[in-house]
Amino acid sequence: MMEVLLMTGTIRPFSNIKHCNVNTRYAEYMENIKRYIMLSNFDAVIFAENSGYEIDPEYFEKLTEENNKKFFSNG
């Protein structure tokens, strides 16, 4: 059975929140996705970005190949 992690995130928040710097939020999400790809037992990571911010899935292409994982995103 395939083990899948579904992560949701809002890189560009819609409201005034304390932690609202888009560049910081982007970097933190990317680092966490990278950590789950490299260190978890999940076979696949799905990242559902819900603010419309586009991420580059190619950023994870080599990493997923090296770790025999899959990465999917709607961003």
N, C-alpha and C positions, 0 to 999 in steps of 0.2 A: 504494500500500500504506500502511495506517495504521501509524504508529509509536506504540507504547504503552509506557509506563513502569509497571512493577508494583513498588510499594514495600510492604514489610512493616514493621510496627512494633509495639512493646509499650509503650504509654503507662503502664500500671499494671503494673510488673514483678511477677513471682511470687516471686522470690527476693531475697535481700539483695544488692544490687549497689551499686557505688559511686555511680552516678548514678541515684538512685531517686526524686527529687522529682517527683511526678506533674504538678504545674503547670508546672515547668520543661520536662519531657519533652514535654508537650502543646504548649507554646509553640514548642519547637524543631521538632517535627514539622510544625506548622502553617506555620511560616516556610519550611521546606524544601519542602513541597508548593507553597506560594505561589511560591517561586523557580522550581520546575520548570514550573509553569503559565505564568509570565511570561517566562522566559528560555530555555527549552529548545525544541528542535525537535520534541518529542513532540506528537502529536495528542491524546493522552489520558493521564491519570494515574489509576492505580488504586491505592488505599491499602487494604491488608489489615491491619487492626488486630487483633492476636491475643490481647489480654488482656480483651476485652469492653468496653473503654472506648468510650463513644459520642462521636462527633464530629458536628458540625453541617455537613452537606454544603452547606447554604445559604450558609455562610461563603464558599464558593468560587464561588457561582452567578454573581455579577456579573463576577468576575475571569475565569472561563472564557468567558463571553459576549464580554467585551472582547478576549480573546486568541484567540477562535475555537478553543477547546479543549474537552475533555470531562473531567469528574471523576467517579469512582465510588468508593464506599467501603462497606465492610460495617459500619461503626461507627455 
